[in-house]
Amino acid sequence: MSITASIWLVILAALVAANLPFINQRLAIAGPVMAGRKPMWVRLIEMLVLYLLVGGLGYLLERRAGQVSPQGWEFYAITGTLFLTLAFPGFVYRYLVHRRD
């Protein structure tokens, strides 16, 4: 796999993973369906776990491509805010779009 394909794979995985907690009503993405609405704190914990999984995927792809670059706190601050930004469509869908039932 080329470097460009690896980058796009990580970006696509981050986009899907960031929106998954807002689209899915299941606990931990594949667990039982929660009765009522899933609380926001559960969604945030799921986002944190998915952020770590996507980061692990990026690390594996980087290690496979060659030398792994050391990262400081700045890297994690930027990627965390990028992950939150990618979650915006799912947040809007879940909390801001009003549906008529």
Summary of the structure (lengths in Angstrom):
residues: 101
radius of gyration: 15.5
end to end distance: 46.4
largest distance: 53.7
contacts: 233
relative contact order: 0.18
helix: 69%
strand: 2%
